[in-house]
């Protein structure tokens, strides 16, 4: 029995747990309500790419299958018991790399309250402890000021620039690359975030 998935992570009113079929209605409402805010940052399928799931149920099924294989950890974010967004650990590589990338989105109703930095910190801490990963990377479009603020608060360093890195909003987009290794946060990302005072300066 592994301890890295499924898992439920809790910090006060914030819970990060596996995305589930029961999230369907709240997920759909959040995506519809935030469509204009999220579309510029949403991954899209390039020409000739594998078609994306056409329903939420198919999405959850695909992510659950990938999670069982240890390829992905699809987390839902709850604030006070209310669905608020997602953090997904993608592209998990084992062997000599022990690497993964992290992506996230948040309902705009919860923006500016320190929710996403806490959620991402909790997920990275889980990756570095129970999941045994060594390095986490986050790729962000240069124009995405909200996501850039998350890595700034988490004090994750920029390690490179990748032209035409991911297919986003219908085209190949440049991304800034940020990365963190386990050795940089011996006491955990969440503990460092809370000690930094960044959560109080919203």
N, C-alpha and C positions, 0 to 999 in steps of 0.2 A: 504494500500500500504506500503510494507516494504521498508526501506532505506538501507538494508544490501546487497540486491541482486536483479537485476544485478546492478553493479556499475563500474564506470570508475575512476581510480585514476591516477593523473598526478603529476609529479615532474620534471620540466624542460623538457629535451628531452626523459624522461622515462614515459611510459604509461603502466598501468596494468589494463586490462579489460577482460571481459568474453571471453573465448575461443569460436570461432565460426566456422561454416562450411567454411566460406571464408578463414580461415587460412590453409586449406587443403594443397595447393601447397607449401607454405612456410614452414609449419610444416614438410611435407614429405621430402623436400630438407634438412632441418636442421637435421632431424633424420638420414637420409642417410649419410650426410656429416660427422656427429659426431658419427656414429655407434660405432666405436672402442673405443671412449672416454667415451661413455655413458653406454655401455652394462654391464660393471662390477658393475654399481650402479642401474640398472633397476630392478624394481619389476617383478617377474615372478609368474606363477601360480603353486602352489604345486600340487602333485598328488591328484586327487579327488576334486580339487578346481573348482570354477565356471569359465568357459571359458571366456577369455577376448574378447572384441570387435574385430572383424576381419577387420574392416575398420575404417578410421578416422571419417566418418559420423556416424557410430554406436557409436564410442567413445564419440563424441560430444553429441549425443542424450542421451546416458546413463548419462553423467555428467550433462547435462541440467536438466534431470529428477530428479537427486539427488539434484541439486541446488534448484529446486522448492520445494523440500521436506525439505530443510534446512539441508541436510546431508553433502554437499560438496560445496565448492566455487572453480570452475576451472578457474584460471586466465591465460591469455596469457600475455607475456611481449613484449613490443615494444620499440625499441630504435630508435629515429629519424624516426618513422613510419615503421620501419622494424621489422618483427617478430624475436624474439631473444630467446624464451624459455617459460617456464611455472612455475607458483607457484600454488600449489593446497592445499587448506585447506580441510583436510579429517577428517572423524570420529568425526563429530560435535556432541557433547553430551550436551543436555540442562538439565533441572531440577536442581538438587543441584550441579552439576559438572560445567556446563558452560565451557566446555573444547573442544579443537580440536588439531589435529596434522597438521604439515605443511611439504610438500615435494616440491622439486624444481629441475629443470634442466636448463642448459644454453647452447646455441650455443657457441662453443669454440672461435669463432671469436670475441665474446664480453667478454671473460674471462679476469680477471685481471684489469678491468676498474671500479670496484665498482658497477656494474649493479645489481648483485644478492643481495648484502647486502641492497641496497636501495629498491629493489623490495620486498624483504621479510619484511623489516621494514614497508613499506607502507601497505602491506597486514596485518601484525600483528596489526598495528595501527587501521586499519579498523575493525578487529576482536574485538579489545578492546573497540571501540567506537560504531559505528553504529550497529555492530552485537551483542554487549553486552556480549561477552565471557570474561572469567576471567583468563584462563590459556591456554598457547600454548606450545606444546611440539614438538621438532624436534629430530628424531632418525637418527643417522649417523653411517655408517660402520667405524670402527677405521682406515681403510686404506684410506678413502676418504678425502685426505688432502684439496681438494678444498672446500668441504662442511664444513669441520671443520673450515676453515678460515672464512667462512661466519658467523658462530655463534660466533667466536672469535671477529670479528669486531663489531658484534651487542652486545657483552658483555652479551650473554645469558649463564647462568651458567649450568655446568654439574650436573645432579641430580642422575645419576645411570648408570648401565651397564646391558644390557639385552642379555643373551646368546640365540642364535638361535631365534631372535626376529622377523625377516621378511624373506620371501622367495625372495632372490635377486640373479639374474644371475644363476638360476638353483638349488639353495640349501638354506637351512635355515642358515642365517648369524647373527653373533653377532652384536649388535649396542650399541653405546654410546648414552645416553639420555640427552637431554638439555631441559630446561623448563624456562618459563618466566610468571609471573603473572602481572596483570594490576597495582597492587600497586608499582611494581618495576620501572615503567616508567610513572610517573604521567604526564609528558610533551610529551610523545610519543617516540617510538623507533627511528623514522626517525630523530627527533630533536636531540636525544642523539647521534645518529651516526654522524650527521654533526658536532656536538659540540666536538666530541671525536678526530677529526683529522684523523681518520682511512681512510677516503676516499682520503685524500691527500697523504697517504703513500702507493700508489699502487706499 
